[in-house]
Amino acid sequence: CNAKAETHYVHFTSSRQLNMCGILAVLGCTDDSQAKRVRVLELSRRQFFFSLLRHRGPDWSGIYQHGDNYLAHERLAIVDPDSGDQPLFNEDKTIVVTVNGEIYNHEELRKDLKNHKFRTGSDCDVISHLYEEHGENFVDMLDGVFSFVLLDTRDNSFMVARDAIGVTSLYIGWGLDGSVWISSEMKGLHEDCEHFEVFPPGLLYSSKSGGFKQWYNPPWYNESVPSTPYEPLAVRHAFEAAVTKRLMSDVPFGVLLSGGLDSSLVASITARHMASTKAAKRWGSQLHSFCVGLEGSPDLKAGKEVADYLGTVHHEFHFTVQDGIDAVEDVIYHVETYDVTTIRASTPMFLMSRKIKSLGVKMVLSGEGSDEIFGGYLYFHKAPNKQEFHQETCRKIKALHKYDCLRANKATSAFGLEARIPFLDKEFINTVMSLDPESKMIKPEEGRIEKWVLRRAFDDEERPYLPKHILYRQKEQFSDGVGYSWIDGLKAHAAENVNDKMMSNAAHIFPHNTPLTKEAYYYRMIFERFFPQQNSARLTVPGGATVACSTAKAVEWDANWSNNMDPSGRAAIGVHLSDYDGNSKVAVSLPPPKTVEDTPMMMGHGVVIQT
């Protein structure tokens, strides 16, 4: 990578830093020998670059043993680095917690726990005390993202929980001796567990009941069609709250800025509130932004334009197709998937994360999740009605932990960098998913393009958040926006390494999730090398038909899509400006809409028509 923009950062050290880390727990193990303790510590320390979990938490590591239970932790310190090392305890140390994540409402929760004494200033210190007060029924009180293991030494019981959407990564496995294993990554489990799987988001596992229980069950989860009228200011205020709560940091941070709608809004709101953050008082109030792409890519151009508009210190990182190809094996090792679209998008993010961390930055805000909750992918243009539209958004949100959350979490944590995702804030999701989906429907004839309700909410004439043409820029998937030749180069490289004979036998070699393209076959070969003879590992990766990142169900919306099954946004034939069909399209400039402060109008910019 070549950093071409301003690089004003130096390497920082901090005195107070939240905890986006790596955890590993072995619970109910029949072997309590020193050798077992050493083995657990070894597995935990593989969370280093090319060495299991330490890359996730390079600031501190520790292990706790109580009888046949082991809790290990690798820490990336963002809040209270001096005293927030783990495991965390209650007052008499009978409740032990190891946690990966951040609790944004920890200060409010502390006020409600007046009779408790906290050992640290860590945001996660509230968990053990909430358990003392409420038992296992406290998880929904946490506003944040998290994966944690809690051990109650009084009766040797334990509970495990994962955040609502699955922003943090988590896996659960079982040993032949009946032990339960918990890890932030598969690499901590695959050698020692007889079976392991993804720990489902929004669930908790209790040793008392011996199974899972759903703690997150919002109204939209049953996929029934909501009816709340669209109010632009309600959407705006909810998202601003989601962004500002994620500015809780005592270390230097920045924003990932591709120049698309989602990352640009995150950057705009962050820039407006930057001066009031603790980090600004210590490191300066000018926001730093980061963008990656091939030379001349759409994202580099748009990212710089937005950065200039917002006045950020902007850092461009250029990579070549060969740089990306060279990194693919490392990406698959860290992200632990063979899903095509995830690897395409993870590779530039992986390369960028390495450069960002070298500048002394530990945390970045990113724009994942918007397309799922607003129906922003280009294939949503073909949604036949509002019920299908809404149900597809529900399916997409529920699957995020297998795709974009996996990418954002693991591609960044590979270098000890934390990504925060405001669009996946619980309250914000509830606000948006309660809207009548008719307001989200894409209707070019009425001037409503994808994510119109989000664009409209931030269309402020008096104090603009973004330039109009950025606010109404067509959706560009990250793997496309970094440069169209990136995906084309990957396909060409795969074709050189996978021949027709290999493809003809693909169903016999890979009976589960059989790769249908040479690119998919290439990724699968690499994955199988890292996780050999591991059926559990294969089953953690999603499969099925997709076009432009759709679910298999949505492929049914257009009969022509079955002939062009590719996750790229350019597979949305007749919608994307540069689709694979090669059709010419132009962007239509519409009359400026009234501001939000006036009256909502069904109007937008940048509508695409075919010529």
C-alpha positions, 0 to 999 in steps of 0.5 A: 500500500502507498499512503498518498494523502496527509499522514499527520499521525505519530505513534501514540501511547495512551493512559486511558483506553473500551475492550475489543479483544479476543476471548477463549474459555474451556468450561467443564474440562476433565483435565485440570493439569498444568499441561492443560493450562499451558495448552489453553494459553497457547491457543489464546495466544494464537490471536497474534498475527498468524498465531491464533488470537493475540492479533485481536488483543495485543495490549495484554493477555491473561488466563484464569483457572477455577477447578476445571474451568479456564478463561483466557483473554487477549486485550485491545484496550480502548477504555481504561487501559490501566485497570481494565485488564481481564478477567473482571470480577465482582467484589468478592471475586465469586463472579468472573467475566471475560469479555470482548466488546464495549458497553456504551451505557455503562455509566448509566448502569453504574448509577443503578448499581449504587450498592456495588463497588467496581474494581476498574473503570472498564465499561465491561465491569458492570456485567458481573454486578448486573448478574448479581442483581438480575441473574441471567436476565440482564443481557438486554440491559446492555447497550453495546456489542459484546461476547462474554463468558461469565463463571459463577464460582459459587455453584460452578455454573456459567453463561455465555452471550453474544450481542444482538446482531453479531458484530463481535465474532464468537464460536462454541464447541464441545470436547469429547470429555463433555467440555464446552469451548468458547472462542472469538475465532475458529482457530481457538477450537478446531484442533481440540473440539469434536464439533464446533459452530457459530454462536448465534447472535442475540442468544445466550447459553446457560450451563444451568439449562444446558442450552441456548435461550434467545434474549434479543427478540425485537418486534421486527424479528418475526418479519411481520410488516410494520406500519409506523409513518416515516418521519425524517427527523426521527431517523436523523436523530436516532442515527446521530445518537448511534454515532455519538455514543460510539465516540467513547474512546480514550485513544486516537480514532478515525473513520473509514471513508469510501465516499459512499452515502453510509461512510460519508454520513458517519464521517459527517456526524463524527466531524460535527461531534469530534471536539466534545470527545475525550480523544479530541481533548488529548490528541486534537479535534481534527478528524482523520479519515481513511480510504483504500482503492486501486489507482483511479477507483471510484472510492478514492475520488469520492472519499477525497471529495467528502474529506475535503468538504468535511475538513478531515485529515485524509489518508489514501492507501493505494493497492494493486490487484497483485497486492490484493491477490498476494494477501488473499491467503492471509485474509482467508486465514483471519476472516475464516470464510470461503464466501466469495463476496466476503473475501473480495471486500475483506482484502482491501479492508485487511490491507487498509487496516494494517496501514491505519494501525501503523499510524497509531490508530486503534479504533475506526467507525465504519458504515456497514449495516445500512444496506441491510436495514434500508434495503440499499442493495441494488437488487432491491429495485426489483422487490415486487411489494413492500412485504417482500421488501421488508422480509428481505431486510429482516433476512439480511440483518439476521445473516449479517454476522456471517458476512459484513460483521464477520469482515468488519470485525476480523479484517480489522482485528487482524492488526489490533484495530477495532471497527465500530458500526453505528448503523447496527445500533439496537435502538437505531435498527428498531427505529428504522425497522418499525417504518412502513416499508412502503417508504423504503421502496425504490420508485424511480418514477417518483424520484426515490432511489435506494435508501431514499429515507436515509438520504432524505433524513440528512438532506438539510439545506441550512446546514448540509451534512454532505454535498448533494451528489454525494448524498444521492450517489448510487450504491457501490459495494465496497469490493466494487468501489475500490476499483472494478478491476479488483474483482476482474483480476481475482477472477482471472487469477483464479482461472489460472489456478483452477482448471476445467477438470477440477470444476467438473469434479467440484461436487465430489470434492466439495459436496457441501456448498459446492463452488460454482465458479473458479473463483469460489473453488480457489478460495475453498482450496485455501480454506480447506488447507487452513481447516483440513478435514473439518466439517464443522469449519465448512458448515460455519460458512453460508452458501446458496444462490445470490445476485448482487448480495441478495438472499436466495429467496430474493433471486426469485424476483427477476428470472434473468438473474439466474443466468448471472449469479454473482455477488457484485453489485454490477450483477444487478442488470439494468440497475447499476451504472456499470453493470455486467450487461454493458448497457449505457445508463445516465444519471438524471438530475432532479429538481432539489427537494424541500428540506426536512424542516419543511415537508417530506417529499417523495423526491431524490437525486441520481435516479438511473434510467436506461438509454 
